[in-house]
């Protein structure tokens, strides 16, 4: 799919060449070596067949399970692409540095990767705080910043063509949850959100959606990042005679709030965003997770009706991964496949500019049931959001 045979120039090896032709070829070779993308790779050979991309993500630390899953999914995709001859004859080398979900480490990693002249692009860097810190340097440099792992609006910058977002935004997820509640006739809704930029973005999106659908005003409470007031937030909502609660929390606040609320009241459906729906979080909640509705930005990784899921499962198995295939692993796989498609369209000797142009030409492209439709830098290329339920065994079902 991604390989392309060299084009024969039709010149016999023994054909005599005039001196002028030889001089002309030497000039062309000198000019080629001076080009940024060719010069540092040296003469034609094995090195020319590798394209290096860099990634800073959490492989350890509090969200190491998220970063590891996405990284493994991307690796599985790139391994399959490389096994089939790469993209236009080039294999893709994903160089990943662990930042343990710490901003200083993430910045140091990105600085190191950008300082290496053969880093063509930055791929699928993770975490809203990290992305926020990286963006000034990334935008100034012009390096392709492909598929940052955040749903926050801060990475969707109208003037930044080198920043290409794929996953649906947190606002898209919140809107989907509220639309679902409206469709099934739920009126009495509560919102609990983290007292930071992430939580406020979700609250604002949910409120705007509720206003547009003419739903009654929600009872809203906040929870601090350290979850110190999760119990009092749960108590306030438990006394609100609610039918459903939208949860704009991540990490420890999610765990503490859900446990506290379930201890006070059951029978109220809890709706959360994809950042909560990780296997580790669901496992930590145990029985309290059962019945929760979670929005997801990629298909169910067991939904083999979709071609992209079948292809993912095959690549996952071939890669030798031992973990269960997850939404996050599938997201990493999809990001890698989209990257490869843009690289294919950028031509046999891709420049960063050509690659960036190719990303914005990915319009109405169907990746096996998952649509990519690039429009403008302030919009993500995917609007895919679907709801899943946590079953009694802790697995996601539709």
Helices and strands as residue ranges (DSSP letters): H 19-34, H 36-39, G 46-49, E 50-57, H 64-83, E 91-98, H 103-115, E 119-123, H 128-141, E 144-146, G 153-155, E 163-164, H 170-183, E 189-194, H 197-212, E 219-223, H 230-238, E 244-248, H 252-264, E 269-272, H 279-285, G 286-289, E 293-296, H 307-319, H 327-345, H 352-360, E 365-367, E 370-372, E 386-390, E 396-397
